C-alpha cells in the first residue's frame, strides 16, 4: 500500500490543478492513498521570518507529511513559461533548513502533472521543476512520461470533475507511479 501526498501549485479555489490533484486522489489504486496537502498558509519565504520565528507551523506540517510519505505528487500550473511563484515558494520553505532536505526530499519519488487552458500543457513548468527537484536530491519519476492537460477547460466540468478520457489517463498514471514504488 502506497501512501502519497501532494499539492497543487495554485491558490485559486477553482484552479485546474487543484481539480487535477483531487481527481488523482480519487483514482488511486486500491489500498493506496493520496492526501492532498495545502500550501495556502505558507508565507512568502523570508529568511528573517525563519531566523526570528522558525519554520511556520503550516510548513512544518507539510514537511512532516512529505517525509513520512512514500512519494510526492505536484500538480503544477505554468505561469509565463515557468514554475508558478507560489509553488516554488512552497518548495523553498520545505527545503529549510538545509540540513532537513535529506529527511524530507532526499530520494523522495516525485511525480509531476499539470493542467492549463493553453495548448502546450505545462511542459515548460515541468521542465523547470526537474532542475529544482534534482538540486534537492528528490527522485523525479518519469516512467509514466509527462502528464500534461492542455485545453483544461474542455477536460473538466464546471465542478472540477475530469471527463472520462482524462480520468482514465489519470488512473493509469497514478497506478504506474504507485507500481514504480515497489
N, C-alpha and C positions, 0 to 999 in steps of 0.2 A: 504494500500500500504506500503510495507516494503522497507526501504532504507538501504541497506547493503553496507559495504566497506570491502575490503580485500587486502591481499598482498601475493605474492609468496616469500618464504624464500630462493630465489636463485637470483643471479645477472646475470647469464648466459642468453643471449637473447633466445637461443633455448632450455631452460630448460623445462622439462616435467611439472614442477609445474607452470611455467608461462603459459604454454598451458592449464593446468588444470583450473587455476583460470579464464583465458579468456573464456574457454568453459563454466564454471559455470555462468559467467556474461551473456553469450549468451542464456542460457536456463532458465533464471529466470521466475517465474510465471508472468502472465500478471498483470501489474500495479506495479510490484516490480522491483527494480534495484540493481545491484551490481557494485559499482565503484571500479575498480582495482587501488590501490594506489602503488606508487613506494617508495621503501626504498633504491634505488640506491645511493642517495646522502647523506645518513647518514654516518657521520664519525664513526670511531671506538670509542666506548664510552670511555671517559676520563674525570674524574671529574675536571681536570684542565681546559678543554675546557668549561665545564659548568660554573665553577667559574669565568673564565676570560671573556667569551663571551656570556654566557647564553645558552639557548637551541637553537640549529641551526634551521634556518628557515624551512628547509625541514622536520625536526622533528615536529615543531610546526604545520605545515600544516597537516601532517598526524594525529597528536594527535587531532586536532580540528575536523577533518573529522570523526575520530573514535567516539569522544564524541557526535557528532551530529547524528550518525547513530543508527539504531535500532539493528544492530548486526555486528559482525566482522567474516570474513572468512579468515583462514590462510591455504595456500597451502604449506605444509612443505616437503622439501626433508628429507632424512635421511643420515647423514654422520657418519660413524663409530659407528653406533648403537645409535645415539642421534640427538639432535637438531643441525641444521647447525649454525655455528657461526654467520653468517650474520643475520639470523632470530632472534636469541637470542639477538644480538646486537640491533636490531630494538626495541624489547620489552624493553630492558634495557634503551634505550633512551626514549621510550614512557612513561615509568614509572617514569620519572624525571620531576620536583622534586617530592619527595614522597607525598607531600600534594596534588598533582594533580592526583594521581592514582584513587581516588574515582570518580572524574569527568570524567575521560577518560575510565577506565576499570571496575570500581566498578559495579557489577551486569550486566555488558555487556554480552549478549549472544554471545558465540564464537563457531563456527563450524570449525572443523579441517578436512583436507583432504590432501592427499599426493600421489605422483606418484614416482616410482623408477624403474629402469631397473631390479632390483633384484626380488627375489621370495617372500620376506616377506612384500612387500608393505612398508609402513613407520610406522610399528607397534611400534617399539622402540622409534622413534622420537615422535610420538603422545602420547605415554605413558609418556615420559619426559615432554612434553608440559602440560599435566594435572597438574603436580605439580606446574609448573611456573604460570599457569593461576589461579589456586586455591589460590596460595600465593598472587596474585594481586586482588583477590576477583572478578575475572571475572566469569561468569556463563557458564561453559563448557556444551555445548549441546551434548548429547549422544543419543538422541532419534532416530536418523537415523542409529545408530550403526557406527562402524568405517568405514571410506571411504578410502580404500587403493586401489591404482592401481599398481599391480605387473606387471612385464614384460611390462613396459610402452612403449617400442619401438614397441610392437605389437598392442598397443591401440591408438596410434596417427600416423597420416600420416606425411610425410616429412615437411609439412607446419604447423604442430602442431595441426591439427584438430582431434578431437576424432572420433573413429569408432562409428557405430550406437549403439552397445551394451553399450559402455561407456557413450555415450551421453544420452541414456535412463536412465541409473543408476544415472547419474549426475542430470538429470531433476527431478527425483523422490527425490533425496537427498535435492536439493535446495528447492523444493516445501514443503518437510517435515520441513525443517528448518524455512522457512517463516511461515508456518502454526503454528509452535510452538511459534511464537512471538505474536500470538493473533491478 
